[in-house]
Amino acid sequence: AAWALAVDPDERFEPALASALPALCDDAPAPRAYTFALREMYTDRHYRVDGVWGQKRQARLLSLNGGVVAPQGDLHLPWSAFIPAGQLSHTDYNLYHLKMITPERRKARADLYNYLDPERRMQRIGYDYLADDAGAQLEQIPDGREFTPTHRDDGGLWMPEVPVSP
C-alpha cells in the first residue's frame, strides 16, 4: 500500500472524504501526511470549539512511500509518528472523535490518563481538563458534514477501567 488511512474505533470521518481520497492519494509529489480537523463530540450532534478544543488537528492519511519507523514515546503518539518526518498538508475535512460524547466518558478518559501518567511527564497540562465542562462552547455539525456510521452507544466506555488502589 502507498497510503494508510488511520482511524480508531471511536472515530468517524465525514462521508465526503471518500470521494476525495483518490485525488489526495494520486501519484504526484505529495505531502507525507494529510491532517483533519479533530472534532471532540460532546453530544451526538455537537462538538467543542473553545480553547484547545477548536485547534486540534490530526494527521490520519499517511504516505507509506517513505517507509514506516518505530515511534518514540509512550502516550499520545500521533499516527504520523509511524512515518518519517515530512510535510503535513491540511484538509478541510472533519474527523469526529466520539470518546468524549458524554460526561461519563470524559471523566473516565481523564481518570485513565491521570492513572497512566500521574506525574504528567507526557502532558504537562495534565488531564483534568478532559472532564472540565465549565465554559464549554459547542457547535453543531453542519448539514451535509455528519459522520457515518452514526453513534451507537456500546454500553461501555471504549477503554479499560482504572484499577482501584488498595
PyMOL commands that set and color helices and strands:
alter all, ss='L'
color gray80, all
select helices_A, chain A and resi 16-24+51-55+79-82+103-116+128-131
alter helices_A, ss='H'
color red, helices_A
select strands_A, chain A and resi 3-5+11-13+33-40+46-48+57-63+88-97+138-140
alter strands_A, ss='S'
color yellow, strands_A
deselect
rebuild
show_as cartoon
